[in-house]
Amino acid sequence: MTRHALLAMNQAVRFSGWNDDVRATALCPGAIATDLVAGIPGATPKAGRLQPDTVADIVAFPMSLPNQASVPEAIANTRLESPI
């Protein structure tokens, strides 16, 4: 499934679940400092990767908002990564 397809699915969840207080945020992080990206050629250098705690903070933010607020998408890149 492509990123755009996942974003579309996220939008569908947001709209269909709104009246039932269901909120959905698509989190699109860049390279995270985990073993998962350790062996990927061309990945952001280790020193420039997002830390897992940073990603956890990004996840926690939309969850802390009242139901009237919604964050449809959160993109988190390091300064070395392209936003595209």
C-alpha positions as CSV (number, residue, x, y, z in Angstrom):
1,M,0.0,0.0,0.0
2,T,1.4,3.4,-0.9
3,R,1.7,6.3,1.5
4,H,-1.0,8.2,-0.3
5,A,-3.4,5.2,0.0
6,L,-2.7,5.1,3.7
7,L,-3.4,8.8,4.0
8,A,-6.7,8.4,2.2
9,M,-7.7,5.5,4.5
10,N,-6.8,7.7,7.5
11,Q,-9.1,10.4,6.1
12,A,-11.9,7.9,5.7
13,V,-11.5,6.8,9.3
14,R,-11.5,10.4,10.5
15,F,-14.7,11.2,8.7
16,S,-16.6,8.0,9.3
17,G,-15.7,8.0,13.0
18,W,-16.0,11.6,13.9
19,N,-19.6,11.4,15.4
20,D,-18.4,8.5,17.5
21,D,-15.4,10.5,18.9
22,V,-12.9,8.5,16.8
23,R,-9.9,10.5,15.9
24,A,-7.1,9.3,13.6
25,T,-3.7,10.8,12.8
26,A,-1.4,9.5,10.2
27,L,2.2,9.6,11.5
28,C,4.8,9.8,8.8
29,P,8.2,9.7,10.5
30,G,11.5,9.8,8.9
31,A,14.4,7.5,9.9
32,I,14.1,6.6,13.5
33,A,17.2,5.5,15.5
34,T,16.2,1.8,15.8
35,D,17.7,-1.5,14.6
36,L,15.1,-1.5,11.8
37,V,17.0,1.1,9.7
38,A,20.5,0.1,10.8
39,G,21.3,-1.9,7.7
40,I,19.4,0.1,5.0
41,P,21.8,1.6,2.5
42,G,21.3,5.4,2.0
43,A,19.4,5.8,5.3
44,T,19.9,9.0,7.3
45,P,23.2,8.7,9.2
46,K,22.7,7.4,12.7
47,A,23.5,10.7,14.4
48,G,20.8,12.4,12.4
49,R,17.9,10.0,13.0
50,L,14.9,10.8,15.1
51,Q,15.0,9.4,18.6
52,P,12.2,7.0,19.6
53,D,11.4,9.4,22.5
54,T,10.9,12.2,20.1
55,V,8.5,10.1,18.0
56,A,6.6,9.1,21.2
57,D,6.2,12.8,22.0
58,I,4.8,13.4,18.5
59,V,2.3,10.6,19.0
60,A,1.2,11.9,22.4
61,F,0.5,15.4,21.2
62,P,-2.7,14.7,19.1
63,M,-3.9,12.3,21.8
64,S,-3.7,15.2,24.3
65,L,-6.1,17.4,22.3
66,P,-9.8,17.8,23.0
67,N,-12.2,16.0,20.7
68,Q,-13.0,19.2,18.8
69,A,-9.4,19.4,17.6
70,S,-8.0,17.0,15.1
71,V,-4.5,16.5,13.6
72,P,-5.0,14.6,10.3
73,E,-1.3,14.1,9.6
74,A,2.0,14.5,11.4
75,I,5.2,14.5,9.3
76,A,8.4,14.3,11.3
77,N,11.7,14.5,9.3
78,T,15.2,15.3,10.4
79,R,16.9,18.2,8.8
80,L,18.7,15.9,6.4
81,E,15.6,14.3,5.0
82,S,13.4,15.5,2.2
83,P,9.7,16.1,3.2
84,I,8.6,14.4,-0.1
